[in-house]
Amino acid sequence: MSFNTVHVLTDRECEASLCYGKEELTIIDDLNIPKHYHVKKLEDGEIGYTIKVEYPHGADEPNIFLAPADEFCPDPKDMVGPMFDGYYAEFQYNQFIKKFIEDKIGYKLTCNVIKIHDRFETWDVYEALSR
């Protein structure tokens, strides 16, 4: 495994997620990985992911998740997302990813797994399922 990839975990398969059928995802954030360490390059058609930290509705605890980088997302006028769909990113032995997240949130992580938000829906489907 490269130092900028994560292992995909799930308890169910959902074809609506962009990571459906994948075992690992590539992170394109600048993780400060030394030059002599192996870093995976995106292949043609591969989606690059980025680590997001959000504080929804003024919450004290952050929502930390992996999502497709903006350039890989559908136009927000047409689609809603990204949303969680049961997939998780595991980075148990990757100190670079862990440190990147800890620097963003300001404290030590207690686990090595974060959610993957990569499901998109049309506005009509989103409205129907949200009621």
C-alpha positions in Angstrom: 0.0 0.0 0.0 1.2 3.5 -0.8 1.5 6.2 1.8 -1.3 8.2 0.3 -3.9 5.5 0.0 -6.6 4.1 2.4 -8.2 0.7 2.6 -12.0 0.7 2.0 -14.2 -1.1 4.6 -17.9 -1.8 4.4 -20.6 -4.0 5.8 -22.7 -3.8 2.7 -22.3 -3.1 -1.0 -24.0 -0.1 -2.5 -23.6 0.6 -6.3 -24.5 4.3 -5.8 -21.2 5.0 -4.1 -18.2 6.0 -6.2 -16.0 3.6 -4.2 -18.3 0.6 -5.0 -16.1 -2.4 -5.7 -12.8 -0.7 -4.8 -10.4 -1.9 -2.1 -8.3 1.3 -1.8 -8.7 5.0 -2.5 -6.0 7.5 -3.4 -5.8 10.7 -1.3 -4.6 13.8 -3.3 -4.1 16.1 -0.2 -0.5 17.3 0.5 0.3 14.8 3.3 3.9 15.9 3.7 5.2 12.5 2.7 9.0 12.4 2.3 10.2 12.1 -1.3 11.7 8.6 -0.8 8.4 7.1 0.3 6.0 5.5 -2.3 3.1 7.8 -3.3 0.5 6.5 -5.7 -0.3 8.5 -8.8 -3.9 8.7 -10.1 -4.5 6.5 -13.1 -6.8 7.5 -16.0 -10.4 7.6 -14.8 -9.5 7.2 -11.1 -11.1 9.5 -8.6 -8.9 11.5 -6.2 -10.1 11.9 -2.6 -9.5 14.6 -0.1 -9.9 14.7 3.7 -12.6 17.0 4.9 -13.2 18.4 8.4 -16.5 20.2 9.0 -18.3 21.5 12.1 -22.0 21.0 11.2 -24.5 23.5 12.7 -21.9 24.9 15.2 -21.0 21.5 16.7 -18.0 21.3 19.0 -16.9 17.9 17.6 -15.8 17.8 13.9 -17.3 15.6 11.2 -14.1 14.1 9.6 -14.6 12.2 6.3 -13.1 11.4 3.0 -14.8 12.8 -0.1 -14.0 13.1 -3.8 -12.0 16.2 -4.6 -14.1 19.0 -6.1 -12.9 18.4 -9.6 -14.3 14.8 -9.5 -17.7 15.8 -8.2 -20.9 16.3 -10.3 -22.2 19.8 -10.8 -24.0 20.8 -7.5 -26.9 22.3 -9.6 -27.7 18.8 -10.8 -26.8 16.6 -7.8 -26.8 16.6 -4.0 -23.8 15.2 -2.2 -21.4 13.9 -1.3 -23.2 11.8 1.3 -22.3 8.8 3.5 -23.4 5.4 2.2 -21.9 2.8 4.6 -18.2 2.9 3.4 -15.2 3.7 5.7 -11.6 4.5 5.0 -9.1 2.7 7.2 -5.5 4.0 7.6 -4.3 1.9 10.6 -0.6 2.0 9.7 -0.4 5.4 8.0 1.1 8.0 10.3 1.0 10.6 7.5 -2.7 10.5 7.1 -3.3 10.4 10.8 -1.0 13.4 11.4 -2.7 15.4 8.6 -6.1 14.9 10.3 -4.8 15.6 13.8 -3.2 18.9 12.6 -6.5 19.9 11.1 -8.6 19.2 14.3 -6.0 20.1 16.9 -5.9 16.8 19.0 -5.0 13.1 18.8 -7.3 10.7 17.0 -8.6 7.7 19.0 -9.3 5.6 15.9 -7.9 4.9 12.5 -11.2 4.8 10.5 -13.2 7.7 9.0 -16.4 7.7 6.9 -16.3 8.0 3.1 -18.9 10.5 1.7 -19.1 9.7 -2.0 -22.8 9.1 -2.9 -24.6 11.6 -5.0 -28.3 11.9 -5.7 -30.4 14.0 -8.1 -32.4 16.7 -6.3 -35.7 14.8 -7.0 -34.4 11.6 -5.4 -33.0 13.5 -2.5 -36.3 15.3 -1.9 -38.3 12.0 -2.1 -36.0 10.2 0.4 -35.8 13.1 2.8 -39.5 13.3 3.6 
